[in-house]
């Protein structure tokens, strides 16, 4: 079994401005999805044992919220990244198989 405990960790970040405080939660979630997608395309998956880092600062003069979101990940390969939700300190956490792949499976096979 391959150990992921000491695999190199890379940070993926996005920063910008939010103009309406009622949109902070929704946009944080959206930007998180964007980063996760970019990571997977590159063959990386998030490290589940390291929390996402989201910082926000309100600039009173401009009435703008500046933010930065950073997610930490490790490289496992482009094919594996499709089936792994993330890595905990020692092992991958696999995603649930899609319904379409289950439907294509022979019902007689286990």
mmCIF file of the C-alpha atoms, coordinates in Angstrom:
data_MODEL
# 
_entry.id   MODEL 
# 
loop_
_atom_site.group_PDB 
_atom_site.id 
_atom_site.type_symbol 
_atom_site.label_atom_id 
_atom_site.label_alt_id 
_atom_site.label_comp_id 
_atom_site.label_asym_id 
_atom_site.label_entity_id 
_atom_site.label_seq_id 
_atom_site.pdbx_PDB_ins_code 
_atom_site.Cartn_x 
_atom_site.Cartn_y 
_atom_site.Cartn_z 
_atom_site.occupancy 
_atom_site.B_iso_or_equiv 
_atom_site.pdbx_formal_charge 
_atom_site.auth_seq_id 
_atom_site.auth_comp_id 
_atom_site.auth_asym_id 
_atom_site.auth_atom_id 
_atom_site.pdbx_PDB_model_num 
ATOM 1   C CA . UNK A 1 1   ? 0.000   0.000   0.000   1.00 0.00 ? 1   UNK A CA 1 
ATOM 2   C CA . UNK A 1 2   ? 1.328   3.398   -0.996  1.00 0.00 ? 2   UNK A CA 1 
ATOM 3   C CA . UNK A 1 3   ? 1.830   5.869   1.865   1.00 0.00 ? 3   UNK A CA 1 
ATOM 4   C CA . UNK A 1 4   ? 0.861   9.493   1.333   1.00 0.00 ? 4   UNK A CA 1 
ATOM 5   C CA . UNK A 1 5   ? 2.019   10.736  4.724   1.00 0.00 ? 5   UNK A CA 1 
ATOM 6   C CA . UNK A 1 6   ? 5.241   12.394  3.507   1.00 0.00 ? 6   UNK A CA 1 
ATOM 7   C CA . UNK A 1 7   ? 4.141   13.274  -0.028  1.00 0.00 ? 7   UNK A CA 1 
ATOM 8   C CA . UNK A 1 8   ? 5.070   16.793  -1.126  1.00 0.00 ? 8   UNK A CA 1 
ATOM 9   C CA . UNK A 1 9   ? 2.389   19.395  -0.469  1.00 0.00 ? 9   UNK A CA 1 
ATOM 10  C CA . UNK A 1 10  ? 1.597   22.227  -2.856  1.00 0.00 ? 10  UNK A CA 1 
ATOM 11  C CA . UNK A 1 11  ? -0.634  25.228  -2.210  1.00 0.00 ? 11  UNK A CA 1 
ATOM 12  C CA . UNK A 1 12  ? -3.315  26.408  -4.640  1.00 0.00 ? 12  UNK A CA 1 
ATOM 13  C CA . UNK A 1 13  ? -4.618  29.939  -4.101  1.00 0.00 ? 13  UNK A CA 1 
ATOM 14  C CA . UNK A 1 14  ? -7.084  32.417  -5.479  1.00 0.00 ? 14  UNK A CA 1 
ATOM 15  C CA . UNK A 1 15  ? -7.575  35.990  -4.335  1.00 0.00 ? 15  UNK A CA 1 
ATOM 16  C CA . UNK A 1 16  ? -9.873  38.817  -5.257  1.00 0.00 ? 16  UNK A CA 1 
ATOM 17  C CA . UNK A 1 17  ? -12.546 41.227  -4.157  1.00 0.00 ? 17  UNK A CA 1 
ATOM 18  C CA . UNK A 1 18  ? -16.132 40.787  -3.044  1.00 0.00 ? 18  UNK A CA 1 
ATOM 19  C CA . UNK A 1 19  ? -18.435 43.778  -3.235  1.00 0.00 ? 19  UNK A CA 1 
ATOM 20  C CA . UNK A 1 20  ? -21.434 42.506  -1.262  1.00 0.00 ? 20  UNK A CA 1 
ATOM 21  C CA . UNK A 1 21  ? -21.093 40.886  2.164   1.00 0.00 ? 21  UNK A CA 1 
ATOM 22  C CA . UNK A 1 22  ? -24.209 38.773  1.521   1.00 0.00 ? 22  UNK A CA 1 
ATOM 23  C CA . UNK A 1 23  ? -22.252 36.956  -1.218  1.00 0.00 ? 23  UNK A CA 1 
ATOM 24  C CA . UNK A 1 24  ? -19.190 35.975  0.875   1.00 0.00 ? 24  UNK A CA 1 
ATOM 25  C CA . UNK A 1 25  ? -20.300 32.437  1.787   1.00 0.00 ? 25  UNK A CA 1 
ATOM 26  C CA . UNK A 1 26  ? -21.592 31.589  -1.701  1.00 0.00 ? 26  UNK A CA 1 
ATOM 27  C CA . UNK A 1 27  ? -18.493 32.959  -3.436  1.00 0.00 ? 27  UNK A CA 1 
ATOM 28  C CA . UNK A 1 28  ? -16.134 31.230  -0.993  1.00 0.00 ? 28  UNK A CA 1 
ATOM 29  C CA . UNK A 1 29  ? -17.796 27.906  -1.837  1.00 0.00 ? 29  UNK A CA 1 
ATOM 30  C CA . UNK A 1 30  ? -17.690 28.677  -5.573  1.00 0.00 ? 30  UNK A CA 1 
ATOM 31  C CA . UNK A 1 31  ? -14.004 29.617  -5.507  1.00 0.00 ? 31  UNK A CA 1 
ATOM 32  C CA . UNK A 1 32  ? -13.267 26.483  -3.490  1.00 0.00 ? 32  UNK A CA 1 
ATOM 33  C CA . UNK A 1 33  ? -14.917 24.370  -6.237  1.00 0.00 ? 33  UNK A CA 1 
ATOM 34  C CA . UNK A 1 34  ? -12.871 26.218  -8.883  1.00 0.00 ? 34  UNK A CA 1 
ATOM 35  C CA . UNK A 1 35  ? -9.619  25.469  -7.032  1.00 0.00 ? 35  UNK A CA 1 
ATOM 36  C CA . UNK A 1 36  ? -10.553 21.812  -6.494  1.00 0.00 ? 36  UNK A CA 1 
ATOM 37  C CA . UNK A 1 37  ? -11.336 21.401  -10.202 1.00 0.00 ? 37  UNK A CA 1 
ATOM 38  C CA . UNK A 1 38  ? -8.035  22.983  -11.209 1.00 0.00 ? 38  UNK A CA 1 
ATOM 39  C CA . UNK A 1 39  ? -6.152  20.752  -8.799  1.00 0.00 ? 39  UNK A CA 1 
ATOM 40  C CA . UNK A 1 40  ? -7.756  17.583  -10.172 1.00 0.00 ? 40  UNK A CA 1 
ATOM 41  C CA . UNK A 1 41  ? -7.069  18.573  -13.776 1.00 0.00 ? 41  UNK A CA 1 
ATOM 42  C CA . UNK A 1 42  ? -3.403  18.852  -12.773 1.00 0.00 ? 42  UNK A CA 1 
ATOM 43  C CA . UNK A 1 43  ? -3.444  15.483  -10.952 1.00 0.00 ? 43  UNK A CA 1 
ATOM 44  C CA . UNK A 1 44  ? -3.586  16.901  -7.418  1.00 0.00 ? 44  UNK A CA 1 
ATOM 45  C CA . UNK A 1 45  ? -6.131  16.199  -4.689  1.00 0.00 ? 45  UNK A CA 1 
ATOM 46  C CA . UNK A 1 46  ? -6.725  18.141  -1.473  1.00 0.00 ? 46  UNK A CA 1 
ATOM 47  C CA . UNK A 1 47  ? -5.016  17.216  1.774   1.00 0.00 ? 47  UNK A CA 1 
ATOM 48  C CA . UNK A 1 48  ? -7.955  16.581  4.096   1.00 0.00 ? 48  UNK A CA 1 
ATOM 49  C CA . UNK A 1 49  ? -5.695  16.754  7.139   1.00 0.00 ? 49  UNK A CA 1 
ATOM 50  C CA . UNK A 1 50  ? -4.870  20.420  6.361   1.00 0.00 ? 50  UNK A CA 1 
ATOM 51  C CA . UNK A 1 51  ? -7.766  22.863  6.498   1.00 0.00 ? 51  UNK A CA 1 
ATOM 52  C CA . UNK A 1 52  ? -8.499  25.309  3.701   1.00 0.00 ? 52  UNK A CA 1 
ATOM 53  C CA . UNK A 1 53  ? -7.302  28.795  4.574   1.00 0.00 ? 53  UNK A CA 1 
ATOM 54  C CA . UNK A 1 54  ? -9.748  31.632  3.857   1.00 0.00 ? 54  UNK A CA 1 
ATOM 55  C CA . UNK A 1 55  ? -8.893  35.160  4.912   1.00 0.00 ? 55  UNK A CA 1 
ATOM 56  C CA . UNK A 1 56  ? -10.959 38.241  4.330   1.00 0.00 ? 56  UNK A CA 1 
ATOM 57  C CA . UNK A 1 57  ? -10.290 41.906  5.016   1.00 0.00 ? 57  UNK A CA 1 
ATOM 58  C CA . UNK A 1 58  ? -12.746 44.772  4.756   1.00 0.00 ? 58  UNK A CA 1 
ATOM 59  C CA . UNK A 1 59  ? -11.439 48.010  3.263   1.00 0.00 ? 59  UNK A CA 1 
ATOM 60  C CA . UNK A 1 60  ? -13.634 50.724  4.672   1.00 0.00 ? 60  UNK A CA 1 
ATOM 61  C CA . UNK A 1 61  ? -12.404 53.396  2.247   1.00 0.00 ? 61  UNK A CA 1 
ATOM 62  C CA . UNK A 1 62  ? -13.501 51.409  -0.831  1.00 0.00 ? 62  UNK A CA 1 
ATOM 63  C CA . UNK A 1 63  ? -16.297 49.332  0.795   1.00 0.00 ? 63  UNK A CA 1 
ATOM 64  C CA . UNK A 1 64  ? -14.699 46.177  -0.645  1.00 0.00 ? 64  UNK A CA 1 
ATOM 65  C CA . UNK A 1 65  ? -13.879 42.834  0.965   1.00 0.00 ? 65  UNK A CA 1 
ATOM 66  C CA . UNK A 1 66  ? -10.494 41.488  -0.182  1.00 0.00 ? 66  UNK A CA 1 
ATOM 67  C CA . UNK A 1 67  ? -10.049 37.748  0.196   1.00 0.00 ? 67  UNK A CA 1 
ATOM 68  C CA . UNK A 1 68  ? -7.562  34.951  -0.319  1.00 0.00 ? 68  UNK A CA 1 
ATOM 69  C CA . UNK A 1 69  ? -8.407  31.243  -0.365  1.00 0.00 ? 69  UNK A CA 1 
ATOM 70  C CA . UNK A 1 70  ? -5.680  28.613  -0.204  1.00 0.00 ? 70  UNK A CA 1 
ATOM 71  C CA . UNK A 1 71  ? -6.122  24.847  -0.482  1.00 0.00 ? 71  UNK A CA 1 
ATOM 72  C CA . UNK A 1 72  ? -3.279  22.392  0.044   1.00 0.00 ? 72  UNK A CA 1 
ATOM 73  C CA . UNK A 1 73  ? -2.893  19.301  -2.099  1.00 0.00 ? 73  UNK A CA 1 
ATOM 74  C CA . UNK A 1 74  ? -0.595  16.483  -3.138  1.00 0.00 ? 74  UNK A CA 1 
ATOM 75  C CA . UNK A 1 75  ? 0.055   15.002  -6.563  1.00 0.00 ? 75  UNK A CA 1 
ATOM 76  C CA . UNK A 1 76  ? -1.324  11.500  -7.131  1.00 0.00 ? 76  UNK A CA 1 
ATOM 77  C CA . UNK A 1 77  ? -1.698  11.498  -10.921 1.00 0.00 ? 77  UNK A CA 1 
ATOM 78  C CA . UNK A 1 78  ? -4.415  12.613  -13.320 1.00 0.00 ? 78  UNK A CA 1 
ATOM 79  C CA . UNK A 1 79  ? -6.248  9.272   -13.503 1.00 0.00 ? 79  UNK A CA 1 
ATOM 80  C CA . UNK A 1 80  ? -6.211  8.639   -9.756  1.00 0.00 ? 80  UNK A CA 1 
ATOM 81  C CA . UNK A 1 81  ? -7.359  12.179  -9.001  1.00 0.00 ? 81  UNK A CA 1 
ATOM 82  C CA . UNK A 1 82  ? -10.708 11.401  -10.657 1.00 0.00 ? 82  UNK A CA 1 
ATOM 83  C CA . UNK A 1 83  ? -11.512 8.760   -8.014  1.00 0.00 ? 83  UNK A CA 1 
ATOM 84  C CA . UNK A 1 84  ? -9.920  10.204  -4.897  1.00 0.00 ? 84  UNK A CA 1 
ATOM 85  C CA . UNK A 1 85  ? -11.768 12.861  -2.898  1.00 0.00 ? 85  UNK A CA 1 
ATOM 86  C CA . UNK A 1 86  ? -8.597  13.743  -0.989  1.00 0.00 ? 86  UNK A CA 1 
ATOM 87  C CA . UNK A 1 87  ? -5.759  12.446  1.135   1.00 0.00 ? 87  UNK A CA 1 
ATOM 88  C CA . UNK A 1 88  ? -5.739  12.126  4.857   1.00 0.00 ? 88  UNK A CA 1 
ATOM 89  C CA . UNK A 1 89  ? -2.335  11.799  6.465   1.00 0.00 ? 89  UNK A CA 1 
ATOM 90  C CA . UNK A 1 90  ? -1.832  8.153   5.505   1.00 0.00 ? 90  UNK A CA 1 
ATOM 91  C CA . UNK A 1 91  ? -4.324  7.055   2.851   1.00 0.00 ? 91  UNK A CA 1 
ATOM 92  C CA . UNK A 1 92  ? -6.582  8.232   0.025   1.00 0.00 ? 92  UNK A CA 1 
ATOM 93  C CA . UNK A 1 93  ? -10.293 8.811   0.625   1.00 0.00 ? 93  UNK A CA 1 
ATOM 94  C CA . UNK A 1 94  ? -12.110 7.508   -2.429  1.00 0.00 ? 94  UNK A CA 1 
ATOM 95  C CA . UNK A 1 95  ? -15.179 9.119   -3.999  1.00 0.00 ? 95  UNK A CA 1 
ATOM 96  C CA . UNK A 1 96  ? -18.373 7.171   -4.398  1.00 0.00 ? 96  UNK A CA 1 
ATOM 97  C CA . UNK A 1 97  ? -18.622 5.487   -7.795  1.00 0.00 ? 97  UNK A CA 1 
ATOM 98  C CA . UNK A 1 98  ? -20.976 7.191   -10.190 1.00 0.00 ? 98  UNK A CA 1 
ATOM 99  C CA . UNK A 1 99  ? -24.394 5.706   -10.837 1.00 0.00 ? 99  UNK A CA 1 
ATOM 100 C CA . UNK A 1 100 ? -23.657 5.399   -14.571 1.00 0.00 ? 100 UNK A CA 1 
ATOM 101 C CA . UNK A 1 101 ? -20.680 3.107   -13.957 1.00 0.00 ? 101 UNK A CA 1 
ATOM 102 C CA . UNK A 1 102 ? -22.811 0.994   -11.620 1.00 0.00 ? 102 UNK A CA 1 
ATOM 103 C CA . UNK A 1 103 ? -25.532 0.691   -14.255 1.00 0.00 ? 103 UNK A CA 1 
ATOM 104 C CA . UNK A 1 104 ? -23.024 -0.508  -16.851 1.00 0.00 ? 104 UNK A CA 1 
ATOM 105 C CA . UNK A 1 105 ? -21.828 -3.273  -14.552 1.00 0.00 ? 105 UNK A CA 1 
ATOM 106 C CA . UNK A 1 106 ? -23.120 -6.799  -15.114 1.00 0.00 ? 106 UNK A CA 1 
ATOM 107 C CA . UNK A 1 107 ? -25.769 -7.426  -12.387 1.00 0.00 ? 107 UNK A CA 1 
ATOM 108 C CA . UNK A 1 108 ? -24.626 -11.042 -12.086 1.00 0.00 ? 108 UNK A CA 1 
ATOM 109 C CA . UNK A 1 109 ? -21.106 -10.028 -11.086 1.00 0.00 ? 109 UNK A CA 1 
ATOM 110 C CA . UNK A 1 110 ? -20.387 -9.183  -7.402  1.00 0.00 ? 110 UNK A CA 1 
# 
